[in-house]
Amino acid sequence: MARRTSIRGFATAAFRLLVHTALAAAVTRAAFPVRPLGAEPVPRPHAALLSSEPRSGAVLAVAPSRIRLVFSEPLEASMSGMSIAAANGQSRTLVVATDPHDVHALIAPLAGLGSGTYAVRWHVLSADGHRVDGTLAFTVAAGSDSTAVAPRSNAPAPSMAAAMTPAAAGDPGFVAALGRRPAVAELRAAAITALLALAGLTLLIATLPISGPRPLRLAQLLSILATALLGAYLIVWSTTSVGPRFGIIEAVSLAASTSPGALEIARVALTLLALWSLVLARRAGMAALFAGVAVLITGASGHSAVNSPAISIPTKAIHLAAAAIWLGGLLWIVTAERHGARYVEGARRISSLAFGSVLVVLATGVIQSVLFLPRLNALTTSTYGRLILAKGAGLLVLVFFGAFHRRIVPRLDTTMARRRLRGSVRFEIVVMIAVSIVGGLLAAIAPPR
């Protein structure tokens, strides 16, 4: 009988979590539909191409001996690539390496070019973990003494006009800002949200008075969900970054040799250890430690890895840790047994923690916005800035929820007050997940330059 009750409770918790996530996703989709944004310029990529040798559109008297591309961020050469195609359809893949004198530059030796027009197609992985694609074209004038290009490929060579067009130029609004890979960004946002919930809830289970088995069952569900989502994101991110010529195992192996890839693998491993701690060892404190470290190292991913890292990495880590405690407290309130003094004591302590977390989240969020936005009007003229405004609006809604709950908490000795608190917190969780998803999307969109 006890086992049947446990299974029923686990299923109920899973259903509620799915409903909350679906509602939050619907809010996010409604706020950011895929549509043209009028006069908004096409968002620039994370690693912007600053210069190239030869330059795009150049007409050369002598065939170049190499291709050299200089970007705005350090590059991961092992997950970058380059190919060259002639106008007659012949193409070949080039061997690329990071310039030993400049970590922002990618070089590829080149030989055997005859006269004609050539298009170079490239993709790079910058130090913040984002792939960027592009093309450039140049012409070798007739009379060059170089020989013919490479073996024939079935793929037709791009035209000069296409080669000189940025990869994202045809994409409207939000999709363009995500680099035409919105599914990858959404998967990452969902994975980080599940990780934050896991870290915060396990920490509170380990430190607050025990109030029924349901918080632990929800934490077990979150550990499974976070591990699955982070593992899926690692695979999708790795295979997307290197392209279709590599299988899953090869792509993940290549990713492991890069700083962003090593961080992703470490995060999956830590979440897996948290899952083991909850499901097999039944040690919530140990799970909180593993999940908490996974949250903190997330501060070193994305934009913070390349934009003022000495400030932005610890700021982002603190921001995520405070958000985890906040979200975990809300989940504890709606799942803990609400009868008895233990629940009242736990809810009051969570109310104090939530107030402090709000202040930390707001302060660190402002610092990150100042670091990543070059000017104030970028808040309204860029997709990145509008997402910051949307996240800020969501945080203000959460502040109003918190103010309402602080009026209820002193009266939790009554059944009506406890019922009102749990009902209101359920709506707050939906808003909190939506805000977290928006924050995850911010990590996938290039700040304006």
C-alpha positions, 0 to 999 in steps of 0.5 A, a space after each residue: 500500500 505504501 509503495 502504491 502511494 509513493 508511485 501515485 505521489 511521484 506521478 502527481 509531482 511529475 504531472 504538475 512539473 510538466 504542467 508548470 513547464 508547459 505554461 512557462 514555455 507558452 508564456 515565453 513563446 507568446 512573448 517572443 513570437 518568430 516575426 520580422 522586427 522591422 528596422 532592427 539590424 540583423 544581430 551580429 554573431 558571437 564571434 564576429 569576423 573582423 578581417 580576412 586574408 584575402 579580403 572578401 571580394 578581392 581580385 588577386 594577381 597571384 593565388 594566395 598561399 593561405 586563408 587567414 580569418 580574424 575574429 572578435 573572440 578566441 577560437 576553438 580550432 578543433 571544432 572549427 572548419 573551412 572549405 573552398 569551392 571553385 565556380 566549376 563545382 570543384 571543392 575541398 576541405 582545408 586543414 585549419 589551425 589556430 594562429 600561434 601568434 593570435 588566438 583570435 585568428 584561424 589559418 588554413 594553408 592553401 595551394 594549387 589554385 588556378 585563375 577563377 572565382 572561389 568561395 570559402 565556407 567557414 564555421 568556427 566555435 568561439 570560446 563562449 561555446 557558440 558556433 558561427 558560420 559564414 562565407 567569403 569570396 575572392 577571384 584569382 585573375 587570369 594569367 596566374 601560374 598556379 594549377 587547378 583546384 582539388 577533387 570534385 564535389 557533388 555540392 555546387 559552389 556558391 555564387 559570389 553574391 551568396 558568398 559575400 552575404 552573412 549566414 544569418 542575413 535572411 533570418 527574421 528577428 528572434 530566429 536570426 538572433 539565435 543563429 538559426 538554431 533555436 531548438 539548441 537554445 531552448 534545450 539549453 534553457 530547459 536543462 539549466 532551469 531543471 538544474 537550478 530547481 534541482 540544486 535549490 530544492 536539494 539544498 533546502 531538503 538538506 537544511 530545512 525541517 523534514 516535512 513529508 516525502 514529496 519534496 524528496 520525490 520531486 528532487 529525484 524526478 528533477 535529477 532524472 530530468 536535469 541529467 537527461 536534458 543536459 546530456 541531450 544538450 551536450 550531444 546536440 551542441 557537439 554535433 551541431 558545432 562540428 557539423 554532419 561529417 562527424 558522428 555523435 561519439 566523434 563530436 563529443 570527443 572533439 568537444 571534450 578537447 575544448 574549454 566549453 565542451 569540458 565544462 558541458 561534460 563536467 556539468 553532466 557528470 555532476 548532475 549524474 552524481 546528484 542523481 546517484 546521491 538521491 536515487 541510490 544513496 538517499 543523501 540530499 546533502 550530497 546531491 545538493 553539493 554536486 548540483 550546486 557545483 554544477 550551477 556554479 561552474 555554469 557561470 563560466 559558460 557563454 558570454 561571461 567566458 569572454 566578456 570581462 570574465 574576472 567580473 562576469 563569471 563570479 557575477 553570473 555564478 552568484 546570480 544562478 545560485 541565488 535563483 536556484 535557492 529562490 526556485 527551490 524554496 518555491 518548490 519546497 512550499 508546494 510539495 511539503 506536507 503543510 500540516 504542523 509546525 515544521 511546515 510553518 517554520 520552513 516556510 518562514 525561513 524560505 520567505 527570508 531566503 527568498 527576500 535575500 535571493 531577490 536582492 542578489 538576483 536583481 543586483 547581479 542581473 544589473 551588473 551583467 546587463 551593464 557588462 554586456 550592453 554597450 549603450 542604453 538604447 540597446 535595451 530597445 533596439 536589439 533582441 538581446 536588450 528586449 530579452 533583458 527587459 522581459 526578464 526584468 519585467 518577470 522579476 518585478 512580477 516575482 517581487 510582487 508575489 514575494 511581497 504578497 507572500 510575506 503578508 501571508 507567512 505570519 498567519 500560516 498557523 491557519 489552514 486558510 493562509 497555508 492554502 492561499 500561500 500554496 495556491 499563489 506559489 504555484 503561479 509564481 513557479 510558472 513565472 519563475 520558470 518562464 524568467 529562467 527560460 528567458 535567461 537561458 535564451 539570453 545565453 544563446 543570443 549575441 549581445 549587440 556590439 
